[in-house]
């Protein structure tokens, strides 16, 4: 089983349950086929994993510890737990919150691969923020790593997937959300994609500005990508909307988003064969963000950085690009 195929399969299931329009389903199917073809072609690329060796277990432990400290510090500063009191989420510092994701996800995966059970403290503690994304990303990455590294059977992966689903629903129940609301959420997000597909020109609308906003807004401030989605939909100011994995790409490049899907699949197909620990961490991190990005899209600077490192590793392994060795 090739785990990267989870992304196109999950996307297809998502828009199906979301009751996508015929046009959206047709474009989404082409998107899925392009990504799937890219994954299969990536598995055929002649490639050698050239490890960066820029970090080892000790600094990763420090990074992991720092992420936990930052989470605890934020909770202490606001004196409320957003998981229990969702109204407290607006008190969290967005950049500090993003930093805990950026530091905690890869470091916990790295330590998990090294057999350190305390790495599981990260998803448990970050769940206090009350956001689903970091928790799902962590558990998906852990599950993928355990499945491939331990070479467990498919039935074990299914059991782990059920546990992830149970955790997802558990968070929803703690926050007082009805289970039926989750299906409504899927349908609402798919309806956003319906509007994007029906209104956006075939050559795109933002022409790269939307995905670029994911970088600019983190560094210089200004409109976020999901805010630009809301503006396209004529939604009132101050609202941000998730466009699905396809939505952001289609708003930028129209039908050329299919090419972007192919390149993304090609990346996953190549890096899934990595052997080095650090390369595997980047693979599992980007894989998890890809699965979660089926709903949220891949539109944030911390996630871009992981993909940038991953693409660099692929190009380095393919063409022998060298970097300065920082540490053994």
N, C-alpha and C positions, 0 to 999 in steps of 0.2 A: 504493500500500500504506500502511495506517495502522499505524504501529509499535506503538501501544498495544494493538492486538489481539493482539500477541504474548503478553500476560499471560494473558487467558482461554484462548487456544489452548494455551499451555504448561501451564497448570493442568490442562486436560482431558487432555492427553497424559500428564501426570505421574500422575494418579490412574488412568488406563487402564493404564499400565505397572506401577503399584503394585497392580494387581488389587483395586481398590476393591469393596466390597460393593455389591449392587444399590441399597440405600437411600442409601449414600454417593454413588454415581454419579448417582442421581436428584437429590439435593440439590445436588451439585457442578455438575450440568448447569444447574439453575435459577440457581445462582450465576454461572456462565459466561454464560448468556443475559442476566442482569440487567446484568452488567458490559459486555457487548458492546452491549446496547441503550443503556446510558449513554454509551459512547464515541461511538456514532453520533449520539445526540441532542446530545452536547457539540459535535460538529462543526457543528451547525446553529445553535448559540447565537450571537446577535449580540454580539460581544465585540471590544474594542480593547485591544491590548497597551499599557499605560501604564508605561513603564520607570521603575524606582526611581532609577536613576543614583546608587546609594549607594557604588559602588566602581568602580575602574578597573584597568588592567592592573598597575600598580606594586604596589598593596597585595595583589593576588592573587598576584603573584610572591613577595612576602614570606610570605604564608600558605602557599604551596606549599613554599617553602624550609623553613619551620618544621616542616611535616609530615614532610619528609624527615629533618630533624635529629632529631626526636623518635623516628622509627623507628630511626635509627642509634644514638641514645643508649640506647634500650631494649636493643638487641642487645649493645651494649658493656657495659651494666650486668649483664646476666645471663650474659655471656661464653659464650653458646651460641646456636645458630641453630635455632629451633623447626621450620623447614622440614625440616631434616635430622634433628633430634632432637625428635620430637613431645612427649616428656615434659617439655621445657623450656617448653611453652606456659603452664603454671600459674605460671611465674615472671614472666610479663608482667603489668604493672599494667593491670587492665581499663579503668579510666577514662582512663589515658594512651593505651591502645590505641584506645579509642573516639574520643578526641580526634584521633588521627592520621587516622582514617577521616573524621571530620567536616570536618577542614581539607583533607585531601588530595584527596578525591574531587571536590568542586566546583571547587577551584582548578585541578586538573589538567585538568578538562574545559574550564574557561574558557580556559586557555592553549592547549589543543588546538584550540579553535575559532578562536583567534588565529593558528594555524599554527606554534606553538612545539613543535618535535619533542621537546624535553627534557621535555615533560609526560609522556612515556611512561616516565620514570624512576620515577614513583610506583608503578604496578602492579608493576614489577619489584622495587622495594625492599620494598614492603609484603608481597610474597609470602614474604619471609623469616620473617614471623610464623607461617607454616604454616597460615593460615586461607584457605579457599576464597572466602568471601563478598566481601572487599574486592577481590580480584583479579578475580573474575567481574563485580562491579559496575562496576569501572573499564573492563574490556574491552567489556562490553555497552554502557556509556555512550559509549565511544569509537566503537564500531561503529555505533551508532545515529546519532551526530553525523556521522560520515563519510558514512554512507548518505544522510542527508537533506541535509546541507549541500553535499556534493559532487554530489548527485543521481546516484549511481552506479547501475548496473543490479542487478537482483535476484541475478544469478549471483555478483556480487562480495560481496553480503551473505552468500550461502550459503558462499562460500569463507571469509569472515571467521568465520562461525559454526563452521565445521569447525576453524579455528585455535583458537577459544575452547575447543571440546570437547577438542582435542588438549592444550591447556594444562591444562585441568581434569584430564584423565587423567594428564598428566605429573606434576602435583603429587601425585596419588594414588600413582603408581609410586615417586616419590622417598620418600614416606612409608611405602613397603612394603605398600601396600594392593592387593589383587587387583582386577582389573577387574570381576569378578563381584560384588564387595562393593558396588559402586556401585548395581547393580540391587537388591541386598538392602536397601540404605539407602533407596531409593525405596519399596520395598514395606513396610519397617518404618515409615516416616513415614506412608504411606497407611493402615497398620493403626491408627496412633494416631488418624487422622481417623475411621476406622471406629468406634472405641470412643467417640469424642466424639459422633458423630452418633447412635449407638445409645443412649448413656446420658444425654446432656444433655436436659433438658426442652425442649419446643418454644419456650418463652419465654426460654430461656437459663439459665445456671447462675450465672455471676459478675456478670451485669448491669452490665458496664462496668468492674468492678474489675480484670479481667485486663489490659485494654489500658491502664488508668490506672497499673497497676503498672510499665509500661514507663517512665513518667515518674518516679514516686515512688522506684523502686529506684535510679535514677541519681542523684537528688538527696539523698534521705534514707536510702537503703539499704533493706534488707528483701527480701521475696520478689520475684524477677523474674517476668515473665510466663510464661516457659518452666518455671520451678519450680512455678508454680500449675497449669500443665498436668500436670506430673508428680504433683502432689498429687491432682488429679482422677482420675488413673489409678491411684492408690494405689501409686505407685512410691516406693521408699525415699528418705529425706531426702538432700539434696545432689545430686540428679540433676535436670538440666533437659532438656526434650524439645521439639523443634520440632513445631508443630501444623499446618503448611501455611498457606497464605494464608487459607483458609476456617476452619480449626480454631479460631483465637483469636477470630474474630468470632462463630462459632457458639456457643462456650462462653459468651461474654458475652451475646449477644442472640438465640440460637436462630434461628428462621426469619427474623427481622428482619435477619439478616446479609445477606440478599438485597438489602435496601434499602441497606445499607452498600456492597455491591458495585456497585449502580447509581450511588451518589454518587461512588464512586471512579472508575468508568468515565466519568461525566460530567466529572469533573475532568480526566482524561487527554484526553478529547475536546476540551475547551476549550483547555487550555494547550499542546497539541500545535501550535496555530496561532500561538504566540508568535513574535515577530520580534526582540525585543531580546536582546542577548547574555546578560545576566544571567538573564532569563526562560528562555532556552533552556537554560542551565546547570541551572536548577532542574528543568526538564522532563526533561532527559536523566538527571539524578541520580535523580529519583523514578521514572522509567521503569525504570531499571536495578534499583533496589531493589524495584520491583514484580515484575520477572521473577524475581529471586533469591528474593524473598519467597514465591514459589509454594511453595517447600519450607520456608523458615525462618519465614514469617509476617512481618508488619510490626508489630514489637512493641518497638522500641528508641527511646529519646529522640532521639538524633541524626537518625534517619530521620523521626521525628515532626516535628522542626523543619523539615526540608526540605519535608515535605508542608504544614506550617503556612504556610511562606512561599509555596509554590505556590498553596494555596487563597486566601491573601491577594491574590496577583497576579491570580487569576481574579476575585475579588470586586471588586478595584480596577478592573480592566478592564471589568467589567460595570456597576458602579454608581458608578464615579468616586471611590472612596475615596481621600483624599489623605494623604500622609505628609510629614514635614519632609525636605527634600533635604539630605543630609549632605555629599555631595561630587559634584563634576562629573566 
